[in-house]
Amino acid sequence: MTDASKFRLRALFEANYQQFRARLRRRLGSDAMAVEVLHDTWLRLDRIGDASAVQKPEAYLFRMALNEASDRREADARKLSAAEVETLRHMSDQMLDPEQIAQARREVAQLAAVLDELPPRRKAIILLARVHEMKHTDIAARFGISPRMVEKELVAALEHCARRLERKVVRRFGPRPRKTS
């Protein structure tokens, strides 16, 4: 951008500052944000290339300000709030508790041992369904069985695991279990 075109653009920016500020305030919902965006736009004028071919300089300046506001909002969206940082700080403390880590490792080892007790097809079916989140129809096709048989194998595997781990069966599909007296 030539010095003359820079000067004209800056002069136009200064002359229309209050109008830009009012329009941005309405768009952004904050006068403080409008002022900050206009300040950043003013600084950005030094970094633009050749603007001598700009047909509508007022629209060009206002579009620059809107782009600056958009960039600012995107940057702010990536920042965490104080509450989010505090939550993460406490979460990481809990996650790093050695006792909880040791307990989780014991539970995983117990589950692996219980899964090893299952017949090979049943073990494969529960792993494909629960770990790899494969659809029942895809599992059925892989083993050459019906989707209903996949469900029966899953129920049997879940009941076995719950019984051996002394846990309650949580069903994610099908009707509620019958109550026994």
PyMOL commands that place a pseudoatom at each C-alpha (Angstrom):
pseudoatom trace, name=CA, resn=MET, resi=1, chain=A, elem=C, hetatm=0, pos=[0.000, 0.000, 0.000]
pseudoatom trace, name=CA, resn=THR, resi=2, chain=A, elem=C, hetatm=0, pos=[1.373, 3.410, -0.861]
pseudoatom trace, name=CA, resn=ASP, resi=3, chain=A, elem=C, hetatm=0, pos=[1.749, 6.028, 1.845]
pseudoatom trace, name=CA, resn=ALA, resi=4, chain=A, elem=C, hetatm=0, pos=[-0.967, 8.151, 0.222]
pseudoatom trace, name=CA, resn=SER, resi=5, chain=A, elem=C, hetatm=0, pos=[-3.508, 5.301, 0.152]
pseudoatom trace, name=CA, resn=LYS, resi=6, chain=A, elem=C, hetatm=0, pos=[-2.604, 4.391, 3.747]
pseudoatom trace, name=CA, resn=PHE, resi=7, chain=A, elem=C, hetatm=0, pos=[-3.130, 7.984, 4.784]
pseudoatom trace, name=CA, resn=ARG, resi=8, chain=A, elem=C, hetatm=0, pos=[-6.516, 8.179, 3.012]
pseudoatom trace, name=CA, resn=LEU, resi=9, chain=A, elem=C, hetatm=0, pos=[-7.667, 4.890, 4.579]
pseudoatom trace, name=CA, resn=ARG, resi=10, chain=A, elem=C, hetatm=0, pos=[-6.584, 6.023, 8.050]
pseudoatom trace, name=CA, resn=ALA, resi=11, chain=A, elem=C, hetatm=0, pos=[-8.269, 9.404, 7.601]
pseudoatom trace, name=CA, resn=LEU, resi=12, chain=A, elem=C, hetatm=0, pos=[-11.478, 7.677, 6.510]
pseudoatom trace, name=CA, resn=PHE, resi=13, chain=A, elem=C, hetatm=0, pos=[-11.225, 5.320, 9.481]
pseudoatom trace, name=CA, resn=GLU, resi=14, chain=A, elem=C, hetatm=0, pos=[-10.861, 8.275, 11.876]
pseudoatom trace, name=CA, resn=ALA, resi=15, chain=A, elem=C, hetatm=0, pos=[-13.718, 10.184, 10.253]
pseudoatom trace, name=CA, resn=ASN, resi=16, chain=A, elem=C, hetatm=0, pos=[-16.062, 7.179, 10.516]
pseudoatom trace, name=CA, resn=TYR, resi=17, chain=A, elem=C, hetatm=0, pos=[-14.844, 5.891, 13.891]
pseudoatom trace, name=CA, resn=GLN, resi=18, chain=A, elem=C, hetatm=0, pos=[-18.051, 6.698, 15.820]
pseudoatom trace, name=CA, resn=GLN, resi=19, chain=A, elem=C, hetatm=0, pos=[-20.245, 5.243, 13.084]
pseudoatom trace, name=CA, resn=PHE, resi=20, chain=A, elem=C, hetatm=0, pos=[-18.138, 2.032, 12.979]
pseudoatom trace, name=CA, resn=ARG, resi=21, chain=A, elem=C, hetatm=0, pos=[-18.235, 1.863, 16.768]
pseudoatom trace, name=CA, resn=ALA, resi=22, chain=A, elem=C, hetatm=0, pos=[-22.045, 2.176, 16.866]
pseudoatom trace, name=CA, resn=ARG, resi=23, chain=A, elem=C, hetatm=0, pos=[-22.507, -0.446, 14.140]
pseudoatom trace, name=CA, resn=LEU, resi=24, chain=A, elem=C, hetatm=0, pos=[-20.085, -2.857, 15.844]
pseudoatom trace, name=CA, resn=ARG, resi=25, chain=A, elem=C, hetatm=0, pos=[-21.698, -2.265, 19.251]
pseudoatom trace, name=CA, resn=ARG, resi=26, chain=A, elem=C, hetatm=0, pos=[-25.062, -3.316, 17.769]
pseudoatom trace, name=CA, resn=ARG, resi=27, chain=A, elem=C, hetatm=0, pos=[-23.510, -6.345, 16.055]
pseudoatom trace, name=CA, resn=LEU, resi=28, chain=A, elem=C, hetatm=0, pos=[-21.352, -7.499, 18.959]
pseudoatom trace, name=CA, resn=GLY, resi=29, chain=A, elem=C, hetatm=0, pos=[-23.597, -6.467, 21.840]
pseudoatom trace, name=CA, resn=SER, resi=30, chain=A, elem=C, hetatm=0, pos=[-20.755, -4.730, 23.697]
pseudoatom trace, name=CA, resn=ASP, resi=31, chain=A, elem=C, hetatm=0, pos=[-19.256, -1.281, 23.448]
pseudoatom trace, name=CA, resn=ALA, resi=32, chain=A, elem=C, hetatm=0, pos=[-16.010, -2.466, 25.050]
pseudoatom trace, name=CA, resn=MET, resi=33, chain=A, elem=C, hetatm=0, pos=[-15.676, -5.226, 22.444]
pseudoatom trace, name=CA, resn=ALA, resi=34, chain=A, elem=C, hetatm=0, pos=[-16.393, -2.714, 19.648]
pseudoatom trace, name=CA, resn=VAL, resi=35, chain=A, elem=C, hetatm=0, pos=[-13.625, -0.415, 20.921]
pseudoatom trace, name=CA, resn=GLU, resi=36, chain=A, elem=C, hetatm=0, pos=[-11.137, -3.299, 21.165]
pseudoatom trace, name=CA, resn=VAL, resi=37, chain=A, elem=C, hetatm=0, pos=[-11.991, -4.527, 17.681]
pseudoatom trace, name=CA, resn=LEU, resi=38, chain=A, elem=C, hetatm=0, pos=[-11.588, -1.036, 16.233]
pseudoatom trace, name=CA, resn=HIS, resi=39, chain=A, elem=C, hetatm=0, pos=[-8.218, -0.689, 17.973]
pseudoatom trace, name=CA, resn=ASP, resi=40, chain=A, elem=C, hetatm=0, pos=[-7.060, -3.988, 16.475]
pseudoatom trace, name=CA, resn=THR, resi=41, chain=A, elem=C, hetatm=0, pos=[-8.375, -2.906, 13.080]
pseudoatom trace, name=CA, resn=TRP, resi=42, chain=A, elem=C, hetatm=0, pos=[-6.372, 0.335, 13.349]
pseudoatom trace, name=CA, resn=LEU, resi=43, chain=A, elem=C, hetatm=0, pos=[-3.233, -1.693, 14.036]
pseudoatom trace, name=CA, resn=ARG, resi=44, chain=A, elem=C, hetatm=0, pos=[-4.065, -4.057, 11.193]
pseudoatom trace, name=CA, resn=LEU, resi=45, chain=A, elem=C, hetatm=0, pos=[-4.077, -1.157, 8.727]
pseudoatom trace, name=CA, resn=ASP, resi=46, chain=A, elem=C, hetatm=0, pos=[-0.264, -1.153, 8.929]
pseudoatom trace, name=CA, resn=ARG, resi=47, chain=A, elem=C, hetatm=0, pos=[-0.105, -4.792, 7.860]
pseudoatom trace, name=CA, resn=ILE, resi=48, chain=A, elem=C, hetatm=0, pos=[-2.393, -4.706, 4.815]
pseudoatom trace, name=CA, resn=GLY, resi=49, chain=A, elem=C, hetatm=0, pos=[-1.044, -4.849, 1.282]
pseudoatom trace, name=CA, resn=ASP, resi=50, chain=A, elem=C, hetatm=0, pos=[-1.981, -2.554, -1.572]
pseudoatom trace, name=CA, resn=ALA, resi=51, chain=A, elem=C, hetatm=0, pos=[-5.397, -1.050, -0.951]
pseudoatom trace, name=CA, resn=SER, resi=52, chain=A, elem=C, hetatm=0, pos=[-5.288, 1.545, -3.722]
pseudoatom trace, name=CA, resn=ALA, resi=53, chain=A, elem=C, hetatm=0, pos=[-7.693, -0.612, -5.771]
pseudoatom trace, name=CA, resn=VAL, resi=54, chain=A, elem=C, hetatm=0, pos=[-10.322, -0.714, -3.000]
pseudoatom trace, name=CA, resn=GLN, resi=55, chain=A, elem=C, hetatm=0, pos=[-13.615, 0.364, -4.575]
pseudoatom trace, name=CA, resn=LYS, resi=56, chain=A, elem=C, hetatm=0, pos=[-15.594, 0.996, -1.378]
pseudoatom trace, name=CA, resn=PRO, resi=57, chain=A, elem=C, hetatm=0, pos=[-13.158, 1.972, 1.381]
pseudoatom trace, name=CA, resn=GLU, resi=58, chain=A, elem=C, hetatm=0, pos=[-15.816, 2.385, 4.106]
pseudoatom trace, name=CA, resn=ALA, resi=59, chain=A, elem=C, hetatm=0, pos=[-17.204, -1.094, 3.458]
pseudoatom trace, name=CA, resn=TYR, resi=60, chain=A, elem=C, hetatm=0, pos=[-13.629, -2.418, 3.295]
pseudoatom trace, name=CA, resn=LEU, resi=61, chain=A, elem=C, hetatm=0, pos=[-12.765, -0.933, 6.702]
pseudoatom trace, name=CA, resn=PHE, resi=62, chain=A, elem=C, hetatm=0, pos=[-15.962, -2.185, 8.295]
pseudoatom trace, name=CA, resn=ARG, resi=63, chain=A, elem=C, hetatm=0, pos=[-15.388, -5.679, 6.847]
pseudoatom trace, name=CA, resn=MET, resi=64, chain=A, elem=C, hetatm=0, pos=[-11.861, -5.577, 8.320]
pseudoatom trace, name=CA, resn=ALA, resi=65, chain=A, elem=C, hetatm=0, pos=[-13.380, -4.790, 11.714]
pseudoatom trace, name=CA, resn=LEU, resi=66, chain=A, elem=C, hetatm=0, pos=[-15.923, -7.595, 11.401]
pseudoatom trace, name=CA, resn=ASN, resi=67, chain=A, elem=C, hetatm=0, pos=[-13.165, -10.032, 10.454]
pseudoatom trace, name=CA, resn=GLU, resi=68, chain=A, elem=C, hetatm=0, pos=[-11.169, -8.882, 13.472]
pseudoatom trace, name=CA, resn=ALA, resi=69, chain=A, elem=C, hetatm=0, pos=[-14.222, -9.471, 15.701]
pseudoatom trace, name=CA, resn=SER, resi=70, chain=A, elem=C, hetatm=0, pos=[-14.666, -12.941, 14.232]
pseudoatom trace, name=CA, resn=ASP, resi=71, chain=A, elem=C, hetatm=0, pos=[-10.994, -13.774, 14.817]
pseudoatom trace, name=CA, resn=ARG, resi=72, chain=A, elem=C, hetatm=0, pos=[-11.265, -12.531, 18.398]
pseudoatom trace, name=CA, resn=ARG, resi=73, chain=A, elem=C, hetatm=0, pos=[-14.365, -14.634, 19.095]
pseudoatom trace, name=CA, resn=GLU, resi=74, chain=A, elem=C, hetatm=0, pos=[-12.716, -17.743, 17.675]
pseudoatom trace, name=CA, resn=ALA, resi=75, chain=A, elem=C, hetatm=0, pos=[-9.660, -17.152, 19.842]
pseudoatom trace, name=CA, resn=ASP, resi=76, chain=A, elem=C, hetatm=0, pos=[-11.831, -16.552, 22.919]
pseudoatom trace, name=CA, resn=ALA, resi=77, chain=A, elem=C, hetatm=0, pos=[-13.788, -19.743, 22.229]
pseudoatom trace, name=CA, resn=ARG, resi=78, chain=A, elem=C, hetatm=0, pos=[-10.550, -21.727, 22.435]
pseudoatom trace, name=CA, resn=LYS, resi=79, chain=A, elem=C, hetatm=0, pos=[-9.686, -20.290, 25.847]
pseudoatom trace, name=CA, resn=LEU, resi=80, chain=A, elem=C, hetatm=0, pos=[-10.939, -21.984, 28.985]
pseudoatom trace, name=CA, resn=SER, resi=81, chain=A, elem=C, hetatm=0, pos=[-12.907, -20.101, 31.585]
pseudoatom trace, name=CA, resn=ALA, resi=82, chain=A, elem=C, hetatm=0, pos=[-11.672, -19.931, 35.182]
pseudoatom trace, name=CA, resn=ALA, resi=83, chain=A, elem=C, hetatm=0, pos=[-14.371, -22.439, 36.192]
pseudoatom trace, name=CA, resn=GLU, resi=84, chain=A, elem=C, hetatm=0, pos=[-13.281, -24.875, 33.461]
pseudoatom trace, name=CA, resn=VAL, resi=85, chain=A, elem=C, hetatm=0, pos=[-9.643, -24.583, 34.515]
pseudoatom trace, name=CA, resn=GLU, resi=86, chain=A, elem=C, hetatm=0, pos=[-10.607, -25.229, 38.140]
pseudoatom trace, name=CA, resn=THR, resi=87, chain=A, elem=C, hetatm=0, pos=[-12.663, -28.267, 37.151]
pseudoatom trace, name=CA, resn=LEU, resi=88, chain=A, elem=C, hetatm=0, pos=[-9.792, -29.650, 35.094]
pseudoatom trace, name=CA, resn=ARG, resi=89, chain=A, elem=C, hetatm=0, pos=[-7.352, -28.994, 37.909]
pseudoatom trace, name=CA, resn=HIS, resi=90, chain=A, elem=C, hetatm=0, pos=[-9.444, -31.051, 40.315]
pseudoatom trace, name=CA, resn=MET, resi=91, chain=A, elem=C, hetatm=0, pos=[-10.070, -33.721, 37.709]
pseudoatom trace, name=CA, resn=SER, resi=92, chain=A, elem=C, hetatm=0, pos=[-6.392, -34.193, 37.063]
pseudoatom trace, name=CA, resn=ASP, resi=93, chain=A, elem=C, hetatm=0, pos=[-5.773, -34.469, 40.818]
pseudoatom trace, name=CA, resn=GLN, resi=94, chain=A, elem=C, hetatm=0, pos=[-8.308, -37.260, 41.016]
pseudoatom trace, name=CA, resn=MET, resi=95, chain=A, elem=C, hetatm=0, pos=[-6.921, -38.970, 37.949]
pseudoatom trace, name=CA, resn=LEU, resi=96, chain=A, elem=C, hetatm=0, pos=[-3.412, -38.974, 39.373]
pseudoatom trace, name=CA, resn=ASP, resi=97, chain=A, elem=C, hetatm=0, pos=[-4.373, -40.548, 42.699]
pseudoatom trace, name=CA, resn=PRO, resi=98, chain=A, elem=C, hetatm=0, pos=[-2.122, -43.649, 42.956]
pseudoatom trace, name=CA, resn=GLU, resi=99, chain=A, elem=C, hetatm=0, pos=[-4.741, -45.634, 44.886]
pseudoatom trace, name=CA, resn=GLN, resi=100, chain=A, elem=C, hetatm=0, pos=[-7.379, -45.045, 42.219]
pseudoatom trace, name=CA, resn=ILE, resi=101, chain=A, elem=C, hetatm=0, pos=[-4.920, -45.981, 39.488]
pseudoatom trace, name=CA, resn=ALA, resi=102, chain=A, elem=C, hetatm=0, pos=[-4.015, -49.188, 41.299]
pseudoatom trace, name=CA, resn=GLN, resi=103, chain=A, elem=C, hetatm=0, pos=[-7.701, -50.020, 41.859]
pseudoatom trace, name=CA, resn=ALA, resi=104, chain=A, elem=C, hetatm=0, pos=[-8.525, -49.426, 38.200]
pseudoatom trace, name=CA, resn=ARG, resi=105, chain=A, elem=C, hetatm=0, pos=[-5.652, -51.680, 37.133]
pseudoatom trace, name=CA, resn=ARG, resi=106, chain=A, elem=C, hetatm=0, pos=[-6.887, -54.433, 39.462]
pseudoatom trace, name=CA, resn=GLU, resi=107, chain=A, elem=C, hetatm=0, pos=[-10.407, -54.138, 38.032]
pseudoatom trace, name=CA, resn=VAL, resi=108, chain=A, elem=C, hetatm=0, pos=[-9.124, -54.320, 34.459]
pseudoatom trace, name=CA, resn=ALA, resi=109, chain=A, elem=C, hetatm=0, pos=[-7.060, -57.411, 35.332]
pseudoatom trace, name=CA, resn=GLN, resi=110, chain=A, elem=C, hetatm=0, pos=[-10.113, -59.033, 36.975]
pseudoatom trace, name=CA, resn=LEU, resi=111, chain=A, elem=C, hetatm=0, pos=[-12.255, -58.286, 33.946]
pseudoatom trace, name=CA, resn=ALA, resi=112, chain=A, elem=C, hetatm=0, pos=[-9.613, -59.712, 31.602]
pseudoatom trace, name=CA, resn=ALA, resi=113, chain=A, elem=C, hetatm=0, pos=[-9.474, -62.900, 33.688]
pseudoatom trace, name=CA, resn=VAL, resi=114, chain=A, elem=C, hetatm=0, pos=[-13.277, -63.214, 33.674]
pseudoatom trace, name=CA, resn=LEU, resi=115, chain=A, elem=C, hetatm=0, pos=[-13.396, -62.636, 29.912]
pseudoatom trace, name=CA, resn=ASP, resi=116, chain=A, elem=C, hetatm=0, pos=[-10.798, -65.380, 29.444]
pseudoatom trace, name=CA, resn=GLU, resi=117, chain=A, elem=C, hetatm=0, pos=[-13.264, -67.797, 31.096]
pseudoatom trace, name=CA, resn=LEU, resi=118, chain=A, elem=C, hetatm=0, pos=[-15.767, -67.271, 28.272]
pseudoatom trace, name=CA, resn=PRO, resi=119, chain=A, elem=C, hetatm=0, pos=[-15.947, -69.533, 25.216]
pseudoatom trace, name=CA, resn=PRO, resi=120, chain=A, elem=C, hetatm=0, pos=[-13.881, -68.006, 22.361]
pseudoatom trace, name=CA, resn=ARG, resi=121, chain=A, elem=C, hetatm=0, pos=[-16.871, -66.935, 20.204]
pseudoatom trace, name=CA, resn=ARG, resi=122, chain=A, elem=C, hetatm=0, pos=[-18.715, -65.349, 23.144]
pseudoatom trace, name=CA, resn=LYS, resi=123, chain=A, elem=C, hetatm=0, pos=[-15.575, -63.499, 24.211]
pseudoatom trace, name=CA, resn=ALA, resi=124, chain=A, elem=C, hetatm=0, pos=[-15.014, -62.237, 20.674]
pseudoatom trace, name=CA, resn=ILE, resi=125, chain=A, elem=C, hetatm=0, pos=[-18.641, -61.107, 20.397]
pseudoatom trace, name=CA, resn=ILE, resi=126, chain=A, elem=C, hetatm=0, pos=[-18.601, -59.115, 23.640]
pseudoatom trace, name=CA, resn=LEU, resi=127, chain=A, elem=C, hetatm=0, pos=[-15.291, -57.476, 22.731]
pseudoatom trace, name=CA, resn=LEU, resi=128, chain=A, elem=C, hetatm=0, pos=[-16.506, -56.565, 19.234]
pseudoatom trace, name=CA, resn=ALA, resi=129, chain=A, elem=C, hetatm=0, pos=[-19.783, -55.177, 20.578]
pseudoatom trace, name=CA, resn=ARG, resi=130, chain=A, elem=C, hetatm=0, pos=[-18.557, -53.323, 23.659]
pseudoatom trace, name=CA, resn=VAL, resi=131, chain=A, elem=C, hetatm=0, pos=[-14.943, -52.427, 22.976]
pseudoatom trace, name=CA, resn=HIS, resi=132, chain=A, elem=C, hetatm=0, pos=[-14.954, -51.981, 19.197]
pseudoatom trace, name=CA, resn=GLU, resi=133, chain=A, elem=C, hetatm=0, pos=[-18.610, -50.813, 19.120]
pseudoatom trace, name=CA, resn=MET, resi=134, chain=A, elem=C, hetatm=0, pos=[-19.417, -52.992, 16.127]
pseudoatom trace, name=CA, resn=LYS, resi=135, chain=A, elem=C, hetatm=0, pos=[-23.068, -53.292, 15.108]
pseudoatom trace, name=CA, resn=HIS, resi=136, chain=A, elem=C, hetatm=0, pos=[-24.839, -56.550, 15.956]
pseudoatom trace, name=CA, resn=THR, resi=137, chain=A, elem=C, hetatm=0, pos=[-25.634, -57.169, 12.294]
pseudoatom trace, name=CA, resn=ASP, resi=138, chain=A, elem=C, hetatm=0, pos=[-21.936, -56.855, 11.386]
pseudoatom trace, name=CA, resn=ILE, resi=139, chain=A, elem=C, hetatm=0, pos=[-20.956, -59.242, 14.189]
pseudoatom trace, name=CA, resn=ALA, resi=140, chain=A, elem=C, hetatm=0, pos=[-23.631, -61.686, 13.040]
pseudoatom trace, name=CA, resn=ALA, resi=141, chain=A, elem=C, hetatm=0, pos=[-22.295, -61.567, 9.476]
pseudoatom trace, name=CA, resn=ARG, resi=142, chain=A, elem=C, hetatm=0, pos=[-18.738, -62.135, 10.688]
pseudoatom trace, name=CA, resn=PHE, resi=143, chain=A, elem=C, hetatm=0, pos=[-19.698, -65.274, 12.636]
pseudoatom trace, name=CA, resn=GLY, resi=144, chain=A, elem=C, hetatm=0, pos=[-22.424, -66.498, 10.290]
pseudoatom trace, name=CA, resn=ILE, resi=145, chain=A, elem=C, hetatm=0, pos=[-25.151, -66.249, 12.956]
pseudoatom trace, name=CA, resn=SER, resi=146, chain=A, elem=C, hetatm=0, pos=[-28.313, -64.199, 13.352]
pseudoatom trace, name=CA, resn=PRO, resi=147, chain=A, elem=C, hetatm=0, pos=[-28.353, -60.812, 15.089]
pseudoatom trace, name=CA, resn=ARG, resi=148, chain=A, elem=C, hetatm=0, pos=[-30.687, -62.359, 17.683]
pseudoatom trace, name=CA, resn=MET, resi=149, chain=A, elem=C, hetatm=0, pos=[-28.020, -64.976, 18.450]
pseudoatom trace, name=CA, resn=VAL, resi=150, chain=A, elem=C, hetatm=0, pos=[-25.484, -62.146, 18.889]
pseudoatom trace, name=CA, resn=GLU, resi=151, chain=A, elem=C, hetatm=0, pos=[-27.821, -60.593, 21.473]
pseudoatom trace, name=CA, resn=LYS, resi=152, chain=A, elem=C, hetatm=0, pos=[-28.168, -63.926, 23.286]
pseudoatom trace, name=CA, resn=GLU, resi=153, chain=A, elem=C, hetatm=0, pos=[-24.385, -64.359, 23.367]
pseudoatom trace, name=CA, resn=LEU, resi=154, chain=A, elem=C, hetatm=0, pos=[-23.982, -60.807, 24.694]
pseudoatom trace, name=CA, resn=VAL, resi=155, chain=A, elem=C, hetatm=0, pos=[-26.552, -61.374, 27.427]
pseudoatom trace, name=CA, resn=ALA, resi=156, chain=A, elem=C, hetatm=0, pos=[-24.838, -64.593, 28.452]
pseudoatom trace, name=CA, resn=ALA, resi=157, chain=A, elem=C, hetatm=0, pos=[-21.417, -62.897, 28.455]
pseudoatom trace, name=CA, resn=LEU, resi=158, chain=A, elem=C, hetatm=0, pos=[-22.675, -59.919, 30.462]
pseudoatom trace, name=CA, resn=GLU, resi=159, chain=A, elem=C, hetatm=0, pos=[-24.405, -62.124, 33.007]
pseudoatom trace, name=CA, resn=HIS, resi=160, chain=A, elem=C, hetatm=0, pos=[-21.256, -64.219, 33.394]
pseudoatom trace, name=CA, resn=CYS, resi=161, chain=A, elem=C, hetatm=0, pos=[-19.091, -61.116, 33.919]
pseudoatom trace, name=CA, resn=ALA, resi=162, chain=A, elem=C, hetatm=0, pos=[-21.563, -59.572, 36.366]
pseudoatom trace, name=CA, resn=ARG, resi=163, chain=A, elem=C, hetatm=0, pos=[-21.838, -62.775, 38.359]
pseudoatom trace, name=CA, resn=ARG, resi=164, chain=A, elem=C, hetatm=0, pos=[-18.047, -63.329, 38.545]
pseudoatom trace, name=CA, resn=LEU, resi=165, chain=A, elem=C, hetatm=0, pos=[-17.323, -59.664, 39.352]
pseudoatom trace, name=CA, resn=GLU, resi=166, chain=A, elem=C, hetatm=0, pos=[-20.231, -59.497, 41.801]
pseudoatom trace, name=CA, resn=ARG, resi=167, chain=A, elem=C, hetatm=0, pos=[-21.862, -56.647, 39.926]
pseudoatom trace, name=CA, resn=LYS, resi=168, chain=A, elem=C, hetatm=0, pos=[-25.332, -55.905, 38.667]
pseudoatom trace, name=CA, resn=VAL, resi=169, chain=A, elem=C, hetatm=0, pos=[-26.062, -56.453, 34.978]
pseudoatom trace, name=CA, resn=VAL, resi=170, chain=A, elem=C, hetatm=0, pos=[-26.759, -53.202, 33.182]
pseudoatom trace, name=CA, resn=ARG, resi=171, chain=A, elem=C, hetatm=0, pos=[-28.677, -53.802, 29.951]
pseudoatom trace, name=CA, resn=ARG, resi=172, chain=A, elem=C, hetatm=0, pos=[-28.283, -51.362, 27.113]
pseudoatom trace, name=CA, resn=PHE, resi=173, chain=A, elem=C, hetatm=0, pos=[-30.828, -53.029, 24.867]
pseudoatom trace, name=CA, resn=GLY, resi=174, chain=A, elem=C, hetatm=0, pos=[-33.924, -55.178, 25.013]
pseudoatom trace, name=CA, resn=PRO, resi=175, chain=A, elem=C, hetatm=0, pos=[-36.729, -55.338, 27.579]
pseudoatom trace, name=CA, resn=ARG, resi=176, chain=A, elem=C, hetatm=0, pos=[-36.235, -55.035, 31.308]
pseudoatom trace, name=CA, resn=PRO, resi=177, chain=A, elem=C, hetatm=0, pos=[-35.291, -58.273, 33.071]
pseudoatom trace, name=CA, resn=ARG, resi=178, chain=A, elem=C, hetatm=0, pos=[-38.094, -60.210, 34.708]
pseudoatom trace, name=CA, resn=LYS, resi=179, chain=A, elem=C, hetatm=0, pos=[-38.401, -59.835, 38.440]
pseudoatom trace, name=CA, resn=THR, resi=180, chain=A, elem=C, hetatm=0, pos=[-37.872, -63.043, 40.356]
pseudoatom trace, name=CA, resn=SER, resi=181, chain=A, elem=C, hetatm=0, pos=[-39.529, -63.660, 43.682]
for i in range(1, 181): cmd.bond("trace and resi %d" % i, "trace and resi %d" % (i + 1))
show_as sticks, trace
zoom trace
